[in-house]
Amino acid sequence: MTRLDPFYLIVDSADWIDRLVPIGVNLVQLRVKDTPEYELRCEIRRARETCRRNGCRLVVNDYWRLAIEEGCDFVHLGQEDLVEADVPAIRRAGLSLGVSTHDESELEAALAAKPDYVALGPVWPTILKQMKWAPQTPARIATWKRAVGDLPLVAIGGVTVERLPEVFANGADIAAVVTDITRNADPEARTREWIAATRGYVGTATRGTPASIVGAATPLCLPASPPQGGRSAASAGAPPAPTNERG
């Protein structure tokens, strides 16, 4: 039985993973939206290999089929994706599962899937996306923790280094971050601050498998050229500011 790191970085490209994971990130989610499958595979493969080299656990957002095909071991699903996903197939493939929640009905649906962690958000207002849910507030973290018990609870949405003591004091096991790092003037320095600030917290044990990738390494991208008009993710430049954040 392994433990999830209390510092959970969420980024929208393999470029960010290449840039920040070697600093010492142990848990990262790749959340790429509205991208052709060829580029998605490139992104997942690059992220997987970087995480493999650095001993970091990679979580793939939404694209559970690709996660299985590309030999990843953890997937995160939102509520709509949870309804459409083949959870038994995910489990048969040996993947761990995280699920987003925003209200009691979503929490009930998430727990029915027997996830390896539950995420609650947005705890504070987010700056990237208009949410239909009001900010949960830190007190809501305590309510969720009572409901999930020993299951790891992730707090997401507006979390900063300065807010970490309140997040963990209310029962969260893991703090997820997007813009506090990716929109910081010095993302590397801010990442180091997060690592230092979360070092004293111990993540809750999870039923998931170790942070390893099963099978031999595969090429980072398909050998064929990308579809006409497509842009290979492997040729992307420095990471732009991410364009989405979901609680």
NUMAR-128138 format. One record per atom (N, C-alpha, C, O): atom name; x, y, z. Coordinates in steps of 0.2 Angstrom, whole numbers. Layout:
<pts>
CA|X|Y|Z
...
</pts>
This chain:
<pts>
N|4|-6|0
CA|0|0|0
C|4|6|0
O|9|7|4
N|3|11|-5
CA|7|17|-5
C|4|23|-3
O|-2|22|-1
N|7|28|-2
CA|4|35|0
C|5|40|-5
O|10|40|-9
N|-1|44|-6
CA|-1|49|-11
C|3|55|-7
O|2|57|-2
N|7|59|-11
CA|10|65|-9
C|5|70|-7
O|0|71|-11
N|6|74|-2
CA|1|79|0
C|1|85|-5
O|-3|90|-5
N|6|86|-9
CA|7|91|-14
C|5|88|-21
O|9|84|-24
N|0|91|-24
CA|-3|88|-30
C|-3|93|-36
O|-7|98|-35
N|2|93|-40
CA|2|98|-45
C|-2|96|-51
O|-2|90|-53
N|-6|101|-54
CA|-10|100|-60
C|-8|104|-65
O|-8|110|-64
N|-7|102|-71
CA|-4|106|-77
C|-8|103|-83
O|-11|98|-84
N|-7|108|-88
CA|-11|106|-95
C|-6|104|-100
O|-8|104|-106
N|0|103|-99
CA|5|100|-104
C|11|97|-102
O|12|97|-96
N|13|92|-106
CA|19|89|-104
C|25|94|-103
O|30|92|-100
N|25|99|-107
CA|30|104|-106
C|31|106|-98
O|36|107|-96
N|25|107|-95
CA|25|109|-88
C|28|103|-84
O|32|105|-79
N|27|97|-86
CA|29|92|-82
C|37|91|-83
O|40|90|-78
N|39|92|-89
CA|46|92|-90
C|50|97|-86
O|55|96|-84
N|46|103|-85
CA|50|108|-82
C|50|108|-74
O|54|110|-71
N|44|105|-71
CA|43|106|-64
C|44|99|-61
O|47|99|-55
N|43|93|-64
CA|43|87|-60
C|50|86|-58
O|51|83|-52
N|56|87|-62
CA|62|86|-59
C|64|90|-53
O|69|88|-50
N|61|95|-51
CA|62|99|-45
C|61|95|-39
O|64|96|-34
N|56|90|-40
CA|55|86|-34
C|47|84|-33
O|45|82|-28
N|43|86|-38
CA|36|84|-38
C|35|77|-38
O|38|73|-42
N|31|74|-33
CA|30|67|-33
C|23|65|-35
O|21|59|-36
N|18|70|-37
CA|11|68|-39
C|9|74|-43
O|9|80|-42
N|8|72|-50
CA|6|77|-55
C|0|74|-59
O|0|68|-61
N|-5|79|-61
CA|-10|77|-65
C|-9|81|-72
O|-8|87|-72
N|-10|77|-77
CA|-9|80|-84
C|-17|81|-86
O|-20|76|-87
N|-19|87|-87
CA|-26|89|-89
C|-25|93|-95
O|-25|99|-95
N|-26|89|-101
CA|-26|92|-107
C|-33|92|-110
O|-36|87|-110
N|-35|98|-113
CA|-42|98|-116
C|-42|100|-123
O|-37|103|-125
N|-47|97|-127
CA|-48|99|-134
C|-42|99|-138
O|-40|103|-141
N|-39|93|-138
CA|-33|91|-141
C|-34|85|-146
O|-37|80|-143
N|-32|85|-152
CA|-32|79|-156
C|-29|73|-153
O|-24|74|-149
N|-31|67|-154
CA|-29|61|-151
C|-21|60|-152
O|-18|58|-147
N|-19|61|-158
CA|-12|60|-159
C|-8|65|-154
O|-3|62|-151
N|-10|71|-153
CA|-6|75|-149
C|-7|73|-141
O|-2|73|-137
N|-13|71|-140
CA|-14|68|-133
C|-9|62|-131
O|-6|62|-126
N|-9|58|-136
CA|-4|52|-135
C|3|55|-134
O|7|52|-130
N|5|59|-138
CA|12|62|-137
C|13|65|-130
O|18|64|-127
N|8|69|-128
CA|8|72|-121
C|8|67|-116
O|12|68|-111
N|4|62|-116
CA|4|57|-111
C|11|53|-111
O|13|52|-106
N|13|51|-117
CA|20|48|-117
C|25|52|-114
O|29|49|-110
N|26|58|-116
CA|31|62|-113
C|30|63|-106
O|35|62|-102
N|24|64|-104
CA|23|65|-96
C|25|58|-93
O|28|59|-87
N|23|53|-95
CA|24|46|-92
C|32|45|-92
O|34|43|-86
N|35|47|-97
CA|42|45|-97
C|46|50|-92
O|51|48|-88
N|44|56|-92
CA|47|61|-87
C|46|59|-80
O|50|59|-75
N|39|57|-79
CA|38|54|-72
C|41|48|-70
O|43|47|-64
N|42|43|-75
CA|46|37|-74
C|53|39|-71
O|55|36|-67
N|56|43|-75
CA|63|45|-74
C|64|48|-67
O|69|47|-63
N|59|52|-65
CA|59|55|-58
C|55|53|-52
O|55|56|-47
N|53|47|-53
CA|49|43|-48
C|43|47|-46
O|41|47|-40
N|40|50|-51
CA|33|54|-49
C|27|50|-51
O|28|47|-57
N|22|50|-48
CA|16|47|-50
C|12|52|-54
O|11|57|-53
N|10|49|-60
CA|6|53|-65
C|-1|51|-65
O|-3|45|-65
N|-5|56|-65
CA|-13|55|-65
C|-15|58|-72
O|-13|64|-73
N|-18|54|-76
CA|-21|57|-82
C|-28|59|-81
O|-32|55|-79
N|-30|65|-83
CA|-37|67|-83
C|-41|65|-88
O|-39|66|-94
N|-47|62|-87
CA|-52|61|-92
C|-51|55|-96
O|-55|51|-97
N|-45|55|-100
CA|-44|50|-105
C|-42|43|-103
O|-36|41|-104
N|-47|40|-100
CA|-45|34|-97
C|-43|28|-102
O|-39|24|-100
N|-46|28|-108
CA|-44|23|-113
C|-37|24|-115
O|-33|19|-115
N|-35|30|-116
CA|-28|32|-118
C|-23|30|-112
O|-18|28|-113
N|-25|32|-106
CA|-21|30|-100
C|-20|23|-100
O|-14|21|-98
N|-25|19|-101
CA|-24|11|-101
C|-19|9|-107
O|-14|6|-106
N|-21|12|-113
CA|-17|10|-119
C|-9|12|-118
O|-5|9|-120
N|-8|18|-115
CA|-1|20|-114
C|2|18|-108
O|8|21|-106
N|-1|13|-104
CA|3|10|-98
C|3|15|-92
O|8|14|-88
N|-1|19|-92
CA|-2|23|-85
C|-5|20|-80
O|-8|15|-81
N|-5|22|-74
CA|-8|18|-68
C|-12|22|-64
O|-14|20|-59
N|-14|28|-66
CA|-19|32|-62
C|-23|37|-67
O|-20|40|-72
N|-29|37|-66
CA|-34|42|-70
C|-38|46|-65
O|-40|43|-60
N|-40|52|-67
CA|-45|56|-63
C|-51|57|-68
O|-50|59|-74
N|-57|57|-65
CA|-63|58|-69
C|-67|63|-65
O|-68|63|-59
N|-70|68|-69
CA|-75|72|-67
C|-82|68|-67
O|-82|62|-69
N|-87|71|-64
CA|-93|68|-64
C|-96|66|-70
O|-99|60|-71
N|-96|70|-75
CA|-99|68|-82
C|-95|62|-85
O|-97|57|-88
N|-88|62|-84
CA|-84|57|-86
C|-85|51|-83
O|-84|45|-85
N|-86|51|-76
CA|-87|45|-72
C|-94|42|-74
O|-94|35|-74
N|-99|45|-76
CA|-105|42|-79
C|-103|38|-85
O|-106|33|-86
N|-99|41|-90
CA|-98|38|-96
C|-92|33|-96
O|-92|29|-101
N|-88|33|-91
CA|-82|29|-91
C|-84|21|-89
O|-89|20|-86
N|-80|17|-91
CA|-81|10|-90
C|-76|8|-84
O|-70|6|-84
N|-79|10|-78
CA|-75|9|-72
C|-72|2|-71
O|-66|1|-69
N|-76|-3|-72
CA|-74|-10|-71
C|-68|-11|-76
O|-63|-14|-74
N|-68|-8|-82
CA|-62|-9|-86
C|-56|-5|-84
O|-50|-8|-84
N|-57|0|-81
CA|-51|4|-78
C|-48|0|-72
O|-42|-1|-72
N|-52|-3|-68
CA|-50|-7|-63
C|-46|-14|-65
O|-41|-16|-62
N|-49|-17|-70
CA|-46|-23|-73
C|-39|-21|-76
O|-35|-26|-75
N|-38|-15|-78
CA|-32|-13|-81
C|-27|-12|-75
O|-21|-10|-77
N|-29|-11|-69
CA|-25|-10|-64
C|-24|-3|-62
O|-19|-1|-58
N|-28|2|-65
CA|-27|9|-64
C|-31|11|-57
O|-36|8|-55
N|-28|16|-54
CA|-31|19|-48
C|-35|24|-51
O|-35|27|-56
N|-40|27|-47
CA|-45|31|-49
C|-46|37|-44
O|-47|36|-38
N|-46|43|-46
CA|-48|49|-42
C|-54|52|-45
O|-55|52|-52
N|-59|55|-41
CA|-65|58|-44
C|-66|65|-41
O|-65|66|-35
N|-69|69|-45
CA|-70|76|-43
C|-77|76|-40
O|-82|72|-42
N|-78|80|-34
CA|-85|81|-31
C|-86|88|-30
O|-81|92|-28
N|-92|91|-30
CA|-94|97|-28
C|-100|98|-23
O|-101|103|-20
N|-104|93|-23
CA|-110|93|-18
C|-111|86|-16
O|-107|81|-18
N|-116|85|-11
CA|-117|78|-8
C|-119|73|-13
O|-117|67|-12
N|-123|75|-18
CA|-125|69|-23
C|-119|67|-27
O|-118|61|-29
N|-114|72|-29
CA|-108|70|-32
C|-104|65|-28
O|-100|61|-30
N|-104|67|-22
CA|-100|63|-17
C|-102|56|-16
O|-98|51|-16
N|-109|55|-16
CA|-112|49|-16
C|-110|45|-22
O|-108|39|-22
N|-110|48|-28
CA|-109|45|-34
C|-101|43|-34
O|-100|37|-37
N|-97|47|-32
CA|-90|46|-32
C|-88|40|-27
O|-85|35|-29
N|-91|40|-21
CA|-90|34|-17
C|-92|28|-19
O|-89|22|-18
N|-98|28|-23
CA|-100|21|-26
C|-95|18|-31
O|-95|12|-32
N|-91|22|-34
CA|-86|20|-38
C|-80|17|-35
O|-75|15|-38
N|-80|18|-28
CA|-74|15|-24
C|-67|18|-27
O|-63|15|-28
N|-67|25|-26
CA|-61|28|-29
C|-55|27|-24
O|-56|25|-19
N|-49|29|-27
CA|-43|30|-23
C|-42|36|-19
O|-38|37|-15
N|-45|41|-22
CA|-46|48|-18
C|-52|51|-21
O|-55|50|-26
N|-55|56|-17
CA|-60|61|-19
C|-57|68|-18
O|-54|70|-14
N|-59|72|-23
CA|-57|79|-24
C|-63|83|-22
O|-69|82|-25
N|-62|88|-18
CA|-68|93|-17
C|-65|100|-19
O|-60|102|-18
N|-70|103|-23
CA|-68|110|-25
C|-74|114|-28
O|-79|111|-28
N|-73|120|-29
CA|-67|124|-27
C|-68|127|-20
O|-73|129|-18
N|-62|126|-16
CA|-62|128|-9
C|-63|135|-9
O|-67|138|-5
N|-59|139|-13
CA|-59|146|-14
C|-61|148|-21
O|-61|144|-25
N|-63|154|-22
CA|-64|156|-29
C|-58|154|-34
O|-52|155|-32
N|-60|152|-40
CA|-54|151|-45
C|-54|157|-50
O|-59|160|-50
N|-48|158|-53
CA|-48|164|-57
C|-48|162|-65
O|-48|166|-69
N|-48|155|-66
CA|-48|153|-73
C|-55|151|-76
O|-55|151|-82
N|-59|149|-72
CA|-66|147|-75
C|-71|149|-70
O|-71|148|-64
N|-77|151|-73
CA|-83|152|-70
C|-86|146|-67
O|-88|141|-71
N|-87|145|-61
CA|-90|139|-58
C|-97|140|-56
O|-99|145|-54
N|-101|134|-57
CA|-108|135|-55
C|-109|134|-48
O|-114|135|-45
N|-104|131|-45
CA|-104|130|-37
C|-101|136|-34
O|-96|139|-36
N|-104|138|-28
CA|-101|143|-24
C|-94|140|-21
O|-94|134|-20
N|-90|144|-19
CA|-84|142|-15
C|-86|137|-9
O|-90|139|-6
N|-83|132|-9
CA|-85|127|-3
C|-83|130|4
O|-87|128|8
N|-78|133|4
CA|-75|136|11
C|-71|130|14
O|-73|124|13
N|-66|132|18
CA|-62|127|21
C|-66|122|26
O|-65|117|27
N|-71|125|29
CA|-76|121|34
C|-79|115|30
O|-80|110|33
N|-80|116|24
CA|-83|111|20
C|-78|105|19
O|-80|99|19
N|-72|106|19
CA|-67|101|19
C|-68|96|25
O|-68|90|24
N|-69|99|31
CA|-70|95|37
C|-76|90|36
O|-76|85|38
N|-82|93|33
CA|-88|89|32
C|-86|83|27
O|-88|78|29
N|-83|85|22
CA|-81|80|17
C|-76|74|20
O|-77|68|19
N|-72|76|24
CA|-67|72|27
C|-71|67|32
O|-69|61|32
N|-76|69|36
CA|-80|65|40
C|-84|60|36
O|-85|54|38
N|-86|62|30
CA|-89|57|25
C|-85|52|22
O|-87|46|21
N|-79|54|20
CA|-75|49|17
C|-70|45|21
O|-68|40|19
N|-70|47|27
CA|-66|43|32
C|-58|43|30
O|-55|48|29
N|-56|37|30
CA|-49|36|28
C|-47|37|21
O|-41|37|19
N|-52|37|16
CA|-50|39|9
C|-47|45|9
O|-49|50|11
N|-42|46|5
CA|-38|52|4
C|-43|58|1
O|-46|56|-4
N|-43|63|4
CA|-47|69|2
C|-42|75|-1
O|-37|77|2
N|-44|77|-7
CA|-40|82|-11
C|-44|88|-11
O|-50|88|-12
N|-41|94|-8
CA|-44|100|-9
C|-41|104|-15
O|-35|104|-16
N|-45|107|-19
CA|-43|110|-25
C|-47|117|-26
O|-53|117|-24
N|-44|122|-29
CA|-48|128|-31
C|-45|134|-26
O|-48|134|-20
N|-41|138|-29
CA|-39|144|-25
C|-34|142|-20
O|-32|147|-16
N|-31|136|-20
CA|-26|134|-14
C|-20|137|-16
O|-17|137|-21
N|-17|141|-11
CA|-10|144|-11
C|-6|141|-6
O|-8|138|-1
N|1|142|-6
CA|5|140|-1
C|3|143|6
O|3|140|11
N|1|149|6
CA|-1|153|12
C|-8|150|15
O|-9|150|21
N|-12|147|11
CA|-18|144|13
C|-17|136|16
O|-22|133|18
N|-11|133|15
CA|-10|126|16
C|-12|124|23
O|-15|119|24
N|-10|128|28
CA|-11|126|35
C|-19|126|36
O|-21|121|40
N|-23|130|34
CA|-30|130|34
C|-33|123|31
O|-37|120|33
N|-30|122|25
CA|-32|116|21
C|-31|110|25
O|-36|106|26
N|-25|109|27
CA|-24|103|31
C|-27|102|38
O|-29|97|40
N|-28|108|41
CA|-31|108|48
C|-38|106|48
O|-41|103|52
N|-41|107|42
CA|-48|105|41
C|-49|98|39
O|-55|96|38
N|-44|94|38
CA|-44|87|36
C|-42|85|29
O|-42|79|28
N|-40|90|25
CA|-38|87|18
C|-31|84|19
O|-27|85|23
N|-31|78|15
CA|-24|75|15
C|-20|77|10
O|-14|76|10
N|-22|80|4
CA|-19|82|-1
C|-21|89|-4
O|-27|90|-4
N|-17|93|-6
CA|-18|100|-8
C|-16|100|-16
O|-11|99|-17
N|-21|102|-20
CA|-20|102|-27
C|-19|109|-29
O|-22|114|-26
N|-15|111|-34
CA|-13|117|-36
C|-12|118|-44
O|-10|113|-47
N|-15|123|-46
CA|-14|125|-53
C|-11|132|-54
O|-4|132|-55
N|-14|137|-53
CA|-12|144|-55
C|-7|147|-50
O|-3|151|-52
N|-7|144|-44
CA|-3|147|-39
C|5|146|-41
O|9|149|-39
N|5|141|-45
CA|12|139|-48
C|13|141|-55
O|17|145|-57
N|8|139|-59
CA|9|141|-66
C|8|148|-68
O|11|150|-74
N|5|152|-64
CA|4|159|-66
C|9|163|-61
O|8|169|-61
N|13|160|-58
CA|18|163|-53
C|23|166|-58
O|25|163|-63
N|26|172|-56
CA|32|175|-60
C|38|170|-60
O|42|170|-65
N|39|166|-55
CA|44|161|-55
C|41|154|-53
O|41|152|-47
N|38|150|-58
CA|35|144|-56
C|40|139|-53
O|38|135|-48
N|46|139|-55
CA|51|134|-51
C|52|136|-44
O|52|131|-40
N|53|142|-42
CA|53|144|-35
C|47|143|-31
O|48|140|-26
N|41|144|-34
CA|35|143|-31
C|34|135|-30
O|32|133|-25
N|36|131|-35
CA|36|124|-34
C|40|122|-28
O|38|118|-24
N|46|125|-27
CA|50|123|-21
C|47|125|-15
O|48|122|-10
N|43|131|-15
CA|40|133|-9
C|34|128|-7
O|34|126|-1
N|31|125|-12
CA|26|120|-11
C|29|114|-8
O|26|111|-3
N|34|112|-11
CA|37|106|-8
C|39|107|-1
O|38|102|3
N|42|112|1
CA|44|113|7
C|39|114|12
O|39|112|18
N|33|117|10
CA|27|119|14
C|23|112|16
O|20|112|21
N|24|107|11
CA|20|101|12
C|24|96|15
O|21|90|16
N|30|97|16
CA|35|91|18
C|33|88|25
O|34|82|26
N|30|93|29
CA|28|90|36
C|21|86|36
O|20|84|41
N|18|86|30
CA|11|83|30
C|12|76|27
O|16|75|22
N|9|71|30
CA|9|64|27
C|3|62|24
O|-2|62|27
N|3|60|17
CA|-3|58|14
C|-6|52|17
O|-3|48|19
N|-13|51|16
CA|-16|46|18
C|-15|40|14
O|-14|41|8
N|-14|34|17
CA|-13|28|13
C|-19|27|8
O|-25|28|9
N|-17|24|2
CA|-22|23|-3
C|-21|16|-6
O|-16|13|-5
N|-27|14|-9
CA|-27|7|-11
C|-23|6|-18
O|-23|1|-21
N|-21|12|-21
CA|-18|12|-27
C|-11|8|-28
O|-8|6|-22
N|-9|7|-34
CA|-3|3|-35
C|3|8|-34
O|2|14|-35
N|9|6|-34
CA|15|10|-33
C|16|15|-39
O|13|13|-45
N|19|20|-39
CA|20|25|-44
C|25|22|-49
O|31|24|-50
N|23|17|-53
CA|28|14|-58
C|24|13|-64
O|18|13|-64
N|27|12|-70
CA|24|11|-76
C|25|4|-78
O|31|2|-78
N|20|1|-80
CA|21|-6|-82
C|23|-7|-89
O|20|-3|-93
N|28|-11|-91
CA|29|-13|-98
C|35|-9|-100
O|38|-4|-96
N|37|-10|-106
CA|43|-7|-109
C|42|0|-111
O|36|1|-113
N|47|4|-112
CA|46|11|-114
C|44|11|-121
O|46|6|-125
N|39|15|-123
CA|37|16|-130
C|39|23|-133
O|41|27|-129
N|39|23|-139
CA|41|30|-142
C|37|36|-139
O|31|35|-138
N|40|41|-139
CA|36|47|-136
C|31|49|-140
O|25|51|-138
N|31|48|-147
CA|26|50|-151
C|25|44|-157
O|30|40|-157
N|20|44|-160
CA|19|39|-165
C|24|40|-171
O|26|46|-172
N|26|35|-174
CA|32|36|-179
C|29|39|-185
O|33|43|-189
N|22|39|-187
CA|20|43|-192
C|19|50|-191
O|19|52|-185
N|19|54|-196
CA|18|61|-195
C|11|63|-192
O|7|59|-194
N|11|68|-189
CA|4|70|-186
C|-1|72|-192
O|2|73|-197
N|-7|71|-191
CA|-12|73|-196
C|-11|80|-199
O|-9|84|-195
N|-12|80|-205
CA|-11|87|-208
C|-15|92|-204
O|-21|92|-203
N|-11|98|-203
CA|-14|103|-199
C|-13|102|-192
O|-14|107|-188
N|-11|96|-190
CA|-10|95|-183
C|-3|97|-180
O|2|98|-185
N|-2|99|-174
CA|5|101|-172
C|7|96|-166
O|3|95|-162
N|13|93|-168
CA|15|88|-163
C|17|92|-156
O|20|97|-156
N|14|88|-151
CA|15|91|-144
C|23|91|-142
O|25|95|-138
N|26|86|-145
CA|34|86|-144
C|37|92|-146
O|43|93|-144
N|35|96|-151
CA|38|101|-153
C|36|108|-150
O|38|113|-152
N|32|107|-145
CA|29|113|-142
C|35|117|-138
O|40|114|-136
N|34|123|-138
CA|40|127|-134
C|38|128|-127
O|36|123|-124
N|41|133|-124
CA|40|134|-117
C|33|134|-115
O|28|136|-119
N|31|132|-109
CA|24|131|-107
C|20|138|-107
O|23|142|-104
N|14|138|-110
CA|10|144|-109
C|6|144|-103
O|6|139|-100
N|3|149|-101
CA|-1|149|-95
C|-7|144|-97
O|-10|145|-102
N|-9|140|-92
CA|-14|135|-93
C|-21|139|-94
O|-21|145|-92
N|-25|136|-98
CA|-32|139|-99
C|-38|136|-96
O|-43|138|-98
N|-37|131|-92
CA|-43|129|-88
C|-41|126|-81
O|-36|124|-80
N|-46|127|-77
CA|-45|124|-70
C|-52|122|-68
O|-57|126|-68
N|-53|116|-66
CA|-59|114|-63
C|-58|111|-56
O|-53|109|-54
N|-63|113|-52
CA|-62|111|-45
C|-64|103|-44
O|-64|101|-39
</pts>
